[in-house]
């Protein structure tokens, strides 16, 4: 048998072993869409949130938290429903969190390090702050995109006053339809809601045998 024939035989054998895995993957994706159609599940709650903040300049955003395998579909659904997309993954934007600040030693230090990566790669840099002291540190260090993590309404209002339009402020954490308008009224620029894309609302699906079908086979 020629070497070319051997290669073809090995390739076909490999393909035959792969077919069950490909089929299983396709079935799982199909079941995922059956249980949660991103265009249908995301849009109603997103539409309600967008409608709730009408008359303010705030915009509703999703987060990077999405269901496995459905990120692009969910992001598309949010953009079509009147919301804005956050970064797609860890590669197209930098979000500085508390551990990054701790590792760098300070907010100015971590922003300086992030700038070394973001500038040549044209990446946005957002820093998460947990109180007004950190907010002032971030502003003084030149931050242009700041995430206010779990700020209550009075603190959000203070943050907007301190900011004085120097940076884009995004409210995040514990936000739903019961408080989204009040948060928008504080003057923040963006409101991110993780529940738009990560909370599963499965349909009621079951498969049952019909006794008549079995009787007909007897």
PASEBA-1860 file (N, C-alpha, C; in nm, 3 decimals):
! residues 218
1> XXXXXXXX> 0.085/-0.119/0.000/0.000/0.000/0.000/0.088/0.124/0.000 ~ 0.057/0.219/-0.085/0.137/0.341/-0.097/0.124/0.427/0.027 ~ 0.222/0.518/0.045/0.217/0.608/0.161/0.097/0.699/0.153 ~ 0.059/0.742/0.031/-0.057/0.829/0.014/-0.184/0.759/0.061 ~ -0.195/0.628/0.030/-0.312/0.551/0.072/-0.316/0.538/0.224 ~ -0.198/0.519/0.284/-0.191/0.509/0.429/-0.238/0.638/0.496 ~ -0.192/0.751/0.440/-0.230/0.881/0.496/-0.381/0.899/0.487 ~ -0.438/0.864/0.369/-0.582/0.879/0.351/-0.658/0.790/0.450
9> XXXXXXXX> -0.610/0.666/0.470/-0.676/0.574/0.562/-0.671/0.627/0.704 ~ -0.554/0.682/0.745/-0.540/0.736/0.880/-0.632/0.857/0.901 ~ -0.640/0.941/0.797/-0.726/1.059/0.808/-0.872/1.020/0.822 ~ -0.916/0.924/0.739/-1.055/0.881/0.744/-1.087/0.814/0.877 ~ -0.992/0.740/0.932/-1.012/0.678/1.062/-1.028/0.785/1.169 ~ -0.943/0.888/1.161/-0.951/0.998/1.257/-1.085/1.070/1.248 ~ -1.131/1.093/1.126/-1.259/1.160/1.106/-1.373/1.077/1.165 ~ -1.367/0.946/1.145/-1.473/0.860/1.196/-1.480/0.864/1.348
17> XXXXXXXX> -1.364/0.878/1.413/-1.364/0.890/1.559/-1.416/1.026/1.604 ~ -1.401/1.127/1.521/-1.443/1.263/1.558/-1.592/1.285/1.542 ~ -1.655/1.211/1.453/-1.797/1.234/1.422/-1.887/1.233/1.546 ~ -1.874/1.137/1.637/-1.962/1.140/1.757/-1.944/1.266/1.840 ~ -1.818/1.314/1.851/-1.793/1.435/1.931/-1.852/1.558/1.864 ~ -1.840/1.566/1.732/-1.898/1.678/1.658/-2.049/1.678/1.671 ~ -2.108/1.559/1.657/-2.254/1.547/1.669/-2.300/1.584/1.809 ~ -2.228/1.537/1.911/-2.265/1.567/2.049/-2.255/1.718/2.075
25> XXXXXXXX> -2.150/1.781/2.021/-2.134/1.925/2.038/-2.249/2.001/1.975 ~ -2.289/1.957/1.856/-2.401/2.022/1.788/-2.532/2.007/1.864 ~ -2.552/1.889/1.922/-2.674/1.864/1.999/-2.677/1.954/2.124 ~ -2.563/1.966/2.192/-2.557/2.049/2.312/-2.584/2.196/2.280 ~ -2.530/2.243/2.169/-2.556/2.382/2.128/-2.704/2.401/2.098 ~ -2.763/2.304/2.028/-2.906/2.313/1.995/-2.991/2.315/2.121 ~ -2.956/2.230/2.219/-3.030/2.227/2.344/-3.016/2.361/2.417 ~ -2.896/2.420/2.409/-2.875/2.549/2.472/-2.966/2.656/2.416
33> XXXXXXXX> -2.982/2.656/2.284/-3.072/2.753/2.222/-3.218/2.722/2.254 ~ -3.251/2.594/2.269/-3.388/2.557/2.304/-3.423/2.605/2.444 ~ -3.328/2.586/2.537/-3.354/2.622/2.676/-3.350/2.773/2.697 ~ -3.265/2.842/2.621/-3.261/2.987/2.634/-3.225/3.048/2.500 ~ -3.325/3.098/2.432/-3.303/3.170/2.308/-3.256/3.310/2.345 ~ -3.127/3.346/2.318/-3.075/3.475/2.362/-3.158/3.592/2.312 ~ -3.208/3.585/2.190/-3.284/3.697/2.136/-3.416/3.716/2.208 ~ -3.470/3.607/2.263/-3.600/3.616/2.329/-3.587/3.641/2.479
41> XXXXXXXX> -3.487/3.577/2.543/-3.475/3.588/2.687/-3.413/3.722/2.728 ~ -3.311/3.766/2.653/-3.243/3.889/2.689/-3.329/4.011/2.661 ~ -3.394/4.012/2.545/-3.459/4.134/2.501/-3.566/4.189/2.594 ~ -3.659/4.107/2.652/-3.763/4.167/2.737/-3.708/4.243/2.857 ~ -3.617/4.184/2.936/-3.564/4.251/3.053/-3.477/4.370/3.013 ~ -3.405/4.357/2.902/-3.325/4.468/2.853/-3.414/4.583/2.810 ~ -3.519/4.552/2.736/-3.612/4.656/2.691/-3.674/4.729/2.810 ~ -3.710/4.656/2.914/-3.767/4.718/3.033/-3.666/4.811/3.100
49> XXXXXXXX> -3.541/4.768/3.105/-3.437/4.852/3.166/-3.412/4.977/3.084 ~ -3.406/4.961/2.952/-3.386/5.076/2.863/-3.502/5.174/2.875 ~ -3.624/5.122/2.878/-3.743/5.208/2.893/-3.744/5.279/3.028 ~ -3.695/5.210/3.131/-3.699/5.266/3.266/-3.611/5.388/3.282 ~ -3.505/5.399/3.202/-3.413/5.512/3.219/-3.434/5.620/3.113 ~ -3.544/5.613/3.041/-3.572/5.717/2.941/-3.574/5.854/3.009 ~ -3.516/5.954/2.939/-3.511/6.089/2.993/-3.383/6.119/3.067 ~ -3.298/6.018/3.087/-3.165/6.040/3.146/-3.062/6.020/3.036
57> XXXXXXXX> -2.937/6.055/3.064/-2.835/6.035/2.961/-2.760/5.903/2.980 ~ -2.800/5.825/3.079/-2.734/5.697/3.105/-2.770/5.594/2.997 ~ -2.680/5.497/2.978/-2.703/5.387/2.884/-2.689/5.254/2.957 ~ -2.771/5.158/2.918/-2.765/5.024/2.975/-2.660/4.942/2.902 ~ -2.579/4.868/2.978/-2.473/4.785/2.919/-2.483/4.642/2.973 ~ -2.432/4.549/2.894/-2.415/4.413/2.943/-2.278/4.404/3.012 ~ -2.237/4.284/3.047/-2.104/4.263/3.104/-2.037/4.151/3.024 ~ -1.918/4.112/3.069/-1.849/4.003/3.001/-1.906/3.868/3.043
65> XXXXXXXX> -1.995/3.866/3.141/-2.051/3.741/3.193/-2.163/3.692/3.102 ~ -2.135/3.586/3.027/-2.233/3.529/2.935/-2.235/3.378/2.950 ~ -2.332/3.313/2.887/-2.341/3.167/2.893/-2.240/3.104/2.798 ~ -2.180/2.991/2.836/-2.081/2.925/2.751/-2.132/2.897/2.610 ~ -2.055/2.940/2.513/-2.089/2.913/2.374/-2.189/3.009/2.312 ~ -2.247/3.097/2.393/-2.352/3.186/2.342/-2.314/3.333/2.352 ~ -2.187/3.363/2.377/-2.146/3.501/2.401/-2.180/3.593/2.284 ~ -2.143/3.554/2.164/-2.166/3.641/2.048/-2.315/3.663/2.024
73> XXXXXXXX> -2.394/3.556/2.038/-2.538/3.566/2.019/-2.600/3.658/2.123 ~ -2.556/3.645/2.248/-2.612/3.728/2.354/-2.570/3.874/2.339 ~ -2.446/3.897/2.302/-2.399/4.034/2.280/-2.478/4.099/2.166 ~ -2.502/4.022/2.063/-2.580/4.074/1.949/-2.722/4.109/1.994 ~ -2.782/4.022/2.076/-2.917/4.046/2.124/-2.924/4.175/2.205 ~ -2.823/4.199/2.288/-2.820/4.322/2.368/-2.809/4.445/2.279 ~ -2.722/4.439/2.180/-2.704/4.555/2.091/-2.830/4.582/2.010 ~ -2.902/4.476/1.973/-3.026/4.495/1.897/-3.141/4.543/1.986
81> XXXXXXXX> -3.130/4.518/2.118/-3.236/4.556/2.210/-3.221/4.695/2.270 ~ -3.119/4.771/2.222/-3.103/4.908/2.271/-2.995/4.925/2.376 ~ -2.921/4.819/2.405/-2.813/4.829/2.503/-2.678/4.843/2.437 ~ -2.577/4.861/2.519/-2.439/4.870/2.472/-2.361/4.748/2.517 ~ -2.261/4.710/2.439/-2.178/4.595/2.474/-2.053/4.636/2.551 ~ -2.027/4.562/2.658/-1.899/4.572/2.723/-1.798/4.495/2.638 ~ -1.676/4.483/2.688/-1.574/4.407/2.617/-1.622/4.263/2.592 ~ -1.575/4.204/2.486/-1.614/4.068/2.451/-1.544/3.967/2.542
89> XXXXXXXX> -1.414/3.987/2.563/-1.336/3.893/2.644/-1.227/3.965/2.722 ~ -1.125/3.890/2.759/-1.012/3.947/2.833/-0.911/4.012/2.741 ~ -0.931/4.000/2.610/-0.831/4.043/2.514/-0.859/4.181/2.453 ~ -0.981/4.231/2.461/-1.014/4.353/2.388/-1.044/4.472/2.481 ~ -1.005/4.461/2.605/-1.022/4.571/2.699/-0.962/4.533/2.833 ~ -0.916/4.632/2.908/-0.854/4.607/3.039/-0.947/4.657/3.149 ~ -0.982/4.569/3.241/-1.059/4.607/3.359/-0.972/4.582/3.481 ~ -0.936/4.689/3.549/-0.851/4.680/3.668/-0.939/4.662/3.790
97> XXXXXXXX> -0.916/4.550/3.864/-0.995/4.520/3.982/-0.906/4.526/4.107 ~ -0.964/4.495/4.223/-0.895/4.515/4.349/-0.765/4.436/4.360 ~ -0.761/4.315/4.306/-0.639/4.236/4.312/-0.527/4.296/4.228 ~ -0.563/4.356/4.115/-0.462/4.422/4.032/-0.403/4.541/4.106 ~ -0.489/4.617/4.174/-0.442/4.734/4.250/-0.349/4.688/4.362 ~ -0.389/4.581/4.430/-0.307/4.529/4.540/-0.172/4.480/4.490 ~ -0.171/4.414/4.376/-0.046/4.361/4.321/0.048/4.473/4.276 ~ -0.009/4.580/4.221/0.073/4.691/4.173/0.116/4.783/4.287
105> XXXXXXXX> 0.039/4.782/4.396/0.074/4.864/4.510/-0.011/4.988/4.529 ~ -0.069/5.039/4.422/-0.154/5.159/4.432/-0.230/5.178/4.303 ~ -0.330/5.266/4.309/-0.408/5.295/4.189/-0.323/5.366/4.082 ~ -0.244/5.468/4.117/-0.159/5.531/4.014/-0.062/5.431/3.950 ~ -0.007/5.341/4.031/0.090/5.244/3.979/0.025/5.147/3.881 ~ -0.095/5.098/3.914/-0.159/5.001/3.827/-0.207/5.066/3.697 ~ -0.251/5.191/3.704/-0.291/5.262/3.582/-0.171/5.286/3.492 ~ -0.057/5.313/3.551/0.065/5.334/3.472/0.105/5.206/3.399
113> XXXXXXXX> 0.096/5.093/3.469/0.129/4.964/3.407/0.029/4.929/3.297 ~ -0.098/4.956/3.324/-0.201/4.925/3.224/-0.180/5.007/3.097 ~ -0.135/5.130/3.113/-0.114/5.218/2.997/-0.005/5.162/2.906 ~ 0.092/5.093/2.963/0.199/5.034/2.882/0.145/4.927/2.787 ~ 0.038/4.859/2.832/-0.022/4.754/2.750/-0.127/4.812/2.656 ~ -0.206/4.903/2.707/-0.320/4.953/2.630/-0.280/5.042/2.514 ~ -0.183/5.129/2.535/-0.145/5.226/2.431/-0.106/5.162/2.300 ~ -0.011/5.067/2.297/0.028/5.007/2.169/-0.077/4.915/2.108
121> XXXXXXXX> -0.173/4.871/2.190/-0.275/4.777/2.140/-0.413/4.842/2.125 ~ -0.420/4.971/2.148/-0.545/5.046/2.133/-0.659/4.984/2.215 ~ -0.630/4.957/2.342/-0.728/4.896/2.431/-0.782/5.000/2.530 ~ -0.909/4.987/2.564/-0.965/5.074/2.667/-0.920/5.025/2.804 ~ -0.910/5.118/2.899/-0.871/5.083/3.035/-0.979/5.134/3.130 ~ -1.038/5.043/3.204/-1.139/5.078/3.304/-1.091/5.031/3.440 ~ -1.110/5.113/3.541/-1.069/5.075/3.676/-1.190/5.070/3.767 ~ -1.198/4.966/3.847/-1.308/4.949/3.941/-1.268/5.008/4.076
129> XXXXXXXX> -1.356/5.093/4.131/-1.330/5.150/4.263/-1.444/5.114/4.357 ~ -1.412/5.106/4.487/-1.510/5.060/4.584/-1.553/5.168/4.683 ~ -1.492/5.285/4.674/-1.529/5.396/4.763/-1.484/5.528/4.701 ~ -1.520/5.637/4.765/-1.491/5.770/4.711/-1.343/5.804/4.717 ~ -1.272/5.750/4.814/-1.127/5.775/4.822/-1.057/5.715/4.701 ~ -1.096/5.592/4.666/-1.037/5.528/4.548/-1.078/5.602/4.421 ~ -1.199/5.655/4.419/-1.243/5.733/4.304/-1.154/5.855/4.283 ~ -1.126/5.928/4.389/-1.041/6.046/4.379/-0.900/6.008/4.336
137> XXXXXXXX> -0.850/5.897/4.390/-0.716/5.850/4.350/-0.713/5.819/4.200 ~ -0.818/5.754/4.151/-0.824/5.718/4.009/-0.832/5.843/3.921 ~ -0.914/5.937/3.961/-0.927/6.062/3.884/-0.797/6.139/3.882 ~ -0.731/6.148/3.996/-0.604/6.221/4.004/-0.494/6.152/3.923 ~ -0.509/6.020/3.903/-0.411/5.945/3.824/-0.444/5.946/3.675 ~ -0.553/6.014/3.639/-0.587/6.029/3.498/-0.680/5.924/3.441 ~ -0.748/5.848/3.525/-0.842/5.747/3.475/-0.956/5.813/3.397 ~ -0.991/5.753/3.285/-1.097/5.809/3.200/-1.223/5.724/3.198
145> XXXXXXXX> -1.215/5.603/3.252/-1.329/5.511/3.255/-1.330/5.441/3.390 ~ -1.428/5.472/3.472/-1.428/5.424/3.610/-1.558/5.349/3.641 ~ -1.543/5.230/3.699/-1.657/5.149/3.739/-1.680/5.166/3.888 ~ -1.800/5.209/3.925/-1.837/5.228/4.065/-1.904/5.101/4.115 ~ -1.834/5.025/4.196/-1.879/4.892/4.234/-1.966/4.895/4.360 ~ -2.094/4.861/4.344/-2.187/4.849/4.456/-2.200/4.978/4.538 ~ -2.200/5.092/4.472/-2.223/5.220/4.540/-2.374/5.236/4.565 ~ -2.411/5.285/4.683/-2.551/5.315/4.706/-2.586/5.449/4.641
153> XXXXXXXX> -2.712/5.484/4.642/-2.759/5.603/4.572/-2.690/5.732/4.622 ~ -2.687/5.759/4.752/-2.619/5.881/4.799/-2.472/5.887/4.757 ~ -2.403/5.772/4.762/-2.262/5.771/4.725/-2.243/5.789/4.575 ~ -2.335/5.737/4.497/-2.331/5.760/4.352/-2.343/5.909/4.320 ~ -2.434/5.975/4.389/-2.451/6.119/4.367/-2.323/6.195/4.404 ~ -2.260/6.158/4.515/-2.134/6.222/4.553/-2.026/6.194/4.449 ~ -2.024/6.072/4.397/-1.924/6.035/4.298/-1.937/6.120/4.172 ~ -2.061/6.143/4.130/-2.086/6.225/4.011/-2.038/6.368/4.035
161> XXXXXXXX> -2.061/6.421/4.155/-2.015/6.556/4.187/-1.863/6.564/4.189 ~ -1.799/6.467/4.251/-1.652/6.465/4.258/-1.592/6.452/4.119 ~ -1.654/6.369/4.037/-1.603/6.343/3.902/-1.604/6.469/3.815 ~ -1.712/6.546/3.823/-1.725/6.671/3.746/-1.696/6.649/3.597 ~ -1.745/6.537/3.546/-1.735/6.504/3.404/-1.591/6.481/3.357 ~ -1.501/6.448/3.449/-1.362/6.421/3.409/-1.346/6.282/3.349 ~ -1.431/6.188/3.393/-1.423/6.051/3.343/-1.563/5.998/3.319 ~ -1.572/5.889/3.244/-1.699/5.820/3.224/-1.723/5.731/3.345
169> XXXXXXXX> -1.839/5.748/3.409/-1.871/5.670/3.528/-1.973/5.562/3.496 ~ -1.944/5.442/3.543/-2.034/5.328/3.521/-2.074/5.268/3.654 ~ -2.202/5.260/3.679/-2.254/5.196/3.800/-2.272/5.048/3.776 ~ -2.237/4.967/3.876/-2.250/4.822/3.859/-2.269/4.756/3.995 ~ -2.342/4.645/3.995/-2.361/4.567/4.117/-2.497/4.586/4.180 ~ -2.574/4.478/4.189/-2.703/4.482/4.255/-2.807/4.566/4.184 ~ -2.799/4.573/4.053/-2.891/4.659/3.976/-2.998/4.575/3.909 ~ -3.123/4.614/3.926/-3.234/4.550/3.858/-3.340/4.655/3.828
177> XXXXXXXX> -3.457/4.611/3.784/-3.560/4.705/3.744/-3.614/4.788/3.860 ~ -3.595/4.740/3.981/-3.647/4.813/4.097/-3.566/4.938/4.130 ~ -3.440/4.943/4.084/-3.357/5.058/4.120/-3.283/5.122/4.002 ~ -3.301/5.068/3.882/-3.221/5.117/3.770/-3.250/5.263/3.736 ~ -3.375/5.306/3.746/-3.404/5.446/3.713/-3.344/5.541/3.818 ~ -3.356/5.504/3.943/-3.300/5.587/4.050/-3.149/5.602/4.032 ~ -3.085/5.493/3.990/-2.940/5.498/3.965/-2.909/5.588/3.846 ~ -2.989/5.577/3.741/-2.968/5.662/3.623/-2.984/5.810/3.657
185> XXXXXXXX> -3.076/5.840/3.749/-3.102/5.978/3.787/-2.987/6.042/3.866 ~ -2.894/5.961/3.913/-2.780/6.018/3.987/-2.684/6.091/3.895 ~ -2.691/6.062/3.764/-2.603/6.129/3.670/-2.490/6.044/3.615 ~ -2.487/5.913/3.649/-2.384/5.826/3.593/-2.405/5.812/3.443 ~ -2.298/5.774/3.375/-2.304/5.765/3.229/-2.350/5.629/3.179 ~ -2.311/5.525/3.252/-2.343/5.390/3.209/-2.388/5.306/3.328 ~ -2.474/5.208/3.299/-2.523/5.116/3.401/-2.509/4.975/3.346 ~ -2.424/4.894/3.409/-2.405/4.757/3.360/-2.482/4.658/3.446
193> XXXXXXXX> -2.549/4.565/3.378/-2.634/4.466/3.445/-2.593/4.327/3.396 ~ -2.526/4.252/3.482/-2.480/4.119/3.444/-2.593/4.022/3.418 ~ -2.707/4.044/3.486/-2.819/3.953/3.472/-2.879/3.949/3.333 ~ -2.846/4.046/3.249/-2.900/4.047/3.112/-2.853/3.926/3.033 ~ -2.733/3.876/3.064/-2.677/3.770/2.981/-2.633/3.645/3.057 ~ -2.628/3.650/3.188/-2.577/3.532/3.259/-2.683/3.455/3.337 ~ -2.800/3.512/3.354/-2.905/3.441/3.428/-2.988/3.353/3.337 ~ -2.997/3.227/3.370/-3.071/3.131/3.287/-3.220/3.134/3.322
201> XXXXXXXX> -3.302/3.146/3.220/-3.447/3.137/3.237/-3.496/3.026/3.143 ~ -3.481/2.905/3.190/-3.510/2.790/3.104/-3.658/2.775/3.077 ~ -3.690/2.729/2.956/-3.829/2.701/2.923/-3.870/2.569/2.989 ~ -3.999/2.549/3.005/-4.051/2.426/3.064/-4.059/2.321/2.954 ~ -3.962/2.230/2.952/-3.952/2.133/2.843/-3.951/1.992/2.900 ~ -4.036/1.906/2.846/-4.036/1.765/2.886/-4.071/1.680/2.765 ~ -4.029/1.554/2.771/-4.059/1.459/2.663/-4.130/1.339/2.725 ~ -4.253/1.311/2.679/-4.332/1.203/2.737/-4.378/1.106/2.629
209> XXXXXXXX> -4.379/0.977/2.666/-4.433/0.876/2.577/-4.585/0.878/2.583 ~ -4.646/0.851/2.469/-4.792/0.837/2.465/-4.828/0.689/2.462 ~ -4.913/0.648/2.553/-4.949/0.507/2.563/-5.006/0.454/2.432 ~ -5.080/0.536/2.362/-5.141/0.492/2.235/-5.035/0.453/2.134 ~ -4.921/0.522/2.135/-4.815/0.490/2.039/-4.762/0.349/2.060 ~ -4.752/0.306/2.186/-4.701/0.173/2.214/-4.806/0.067/2.181 ~ -4.932/0.098/2.205/-5.038/0.002/2.173/-5.044/-0.026/2.025 ~ -5.018/0.078/1.945/-5.021/0.060/1.799/-4.909/-0.027/1.750
217> XX> -4.801/-0.040/1.831/-4.688/-0.121/1.788/-4.707/-0.269/1.825 ~ -4.808/-0.295/1.909/-4.828/-0.432/1.956/-4.909/-0.515/1.856
END
